[in-house]
């Protein structure tokens, strides 16, 4: 469903205290040349969205103001992200254990204010509208040791090799 995760769904995810890996996939976007936007899929999407909205409104009208992902997360994969801006649940300050962040496809244009300073591995794939300066990315992820970018034309200035990979050089002692 396009509106995933809602505040209620995030609240339920937060209760999974030991959740270490999470992959969220949204439908209806292009990923590696494929698209799932058929009329049947659109009809199902519309029905699910309506059900989700009414469920949230009827069952939990007073959610806490700061719902976020579980602090135990170490790996997060976002596939076909439907929005252009960084979601509020990625800007929360409880992602201190997040080491791996993979974003594949979707409409995301930039990462800003993300509080995941311990991310060591970052993968950005098939993000045609994503724009970011190398120095801005490095300041968001100061512990970054590995970056992979594939088909992200707005990141051509990144110091990656011919395969789209950047690795921090080890310091010799």
Residue pairs with C-beta under 8 A, 6 or more apart in sequence:
1 26
1 45
1 48
1 49
1 52
2 26
2 27
2 28
2 45
2 49
2 82
3 49
3 52
3 53
4 24
4 26
4 52
5 13
5 24
5 89
6 52
6 56
7 56
7 60
7 63
7 67
8 55
8 56
8 59
8 60
8 63
10 67
10 68
10 69
10 89
11 60
11 63
11 64
11 67
13 19
13 22
13 69
13 70
14 67
14 68
14 69
14 70
16 70
16 72
17 70
17 72
18 72
19 70
19 72
19 73
20 72
20 73
20 74
20 75
21 73
21 74
21 75
21 76
21 77
22 69
22 70
22 73
22 75
22 76
22 77
23 76
23 77
23 78
23 79
24 76
24 77
24 78
24 79
25 79
25 80
26 79
26 80
26 81
26 82
26 106
27 36
27 37
27 41
27 45
27 80
28 35
28 36
28 37
28 41
28 42
28 45
28 80
28 82
29 35
29 36
29 80
29 82
29 105
29 106
29 107
30 105
30 126
31 79
31 80
31 104
31 105
31 126
32 105
32 126
66 92
67 89
68 89
68 92
68 94
68 95
69 76
69 89
69 90
69 92
69 94
69 95
70 94
71 94
71 95
71 96
71 97
72 97
73 95
73 97
73 98
74 97
74 98
74 99
74 100
75 98
75 99
75 100
75 101
75 102
76 98
76 100
76 101
76 102
77 102
77 103
77 104
78 101
78 102
78 103
78 104
78 106
78 108
79 104
79 105
79 106
80 104
80 105
80 106
81 103
81 105
81 106
81 107
81 108
82 106
82 107
83 106
83 107
83 108
84 107
84 108
84 109
84 129
85 108
85 109
85 110
85 112
86 108
86 110
86 111
86 112
86 113
86 114
90 111
90 114
90 116
91 113
91 114
91 115
92 115
93 115
95 114
95 115
95 116
95 118
96 116
96 117
96 118
97 118
98 116
98 118
98 119
99 118
99 119
99 120
99 121
100 119
100 120
100 121
100 122
100 123
101 116
101 119
101 121
101 122
101 123
102 122
102 123
102 125
103 123
103 124
103 125
103 127
104 123
104 125
104 126
105 125
105 126
105 127
106 126
106 127
107 129
108 127
108 129
108 130
109 129
109 130
109 131
110 130
110 131
110 132
111 132
111 137
111 140
112 140
114 140
116 140
116 141
117 140
117 141
117 142
117 143
118 143
119 141
119 143
119 144
120 143
120 144
120 145
120 146
121 144
121 145
121 146
121 147
122 137
122 141
122 144
122 146
122 147
122 148
123 147
123 148
123 149
124 130
124 147
124 148
124 149
124 150
124 152
124 155
125 148
125 149
125 150
125 151
125 152
126 150
126 151
126 152
127 151
127 152
127 154
128 151
128 152
128 153
128 154
129 154
130 152
130 154
130 155
131 154
131 155
132 154
132 155
133 157
134 157
134 158
134 159
137 144
137 147
137 158
138 144
144 168
145 167
145 168
146 165
146 166
146 167
146 168
147 158
147 160
147 165
147 166
147 167
148 160
148 164
148 165
148 166
149 155
149 158
149 160
149 164
150 164
158 166
159 166
160 166
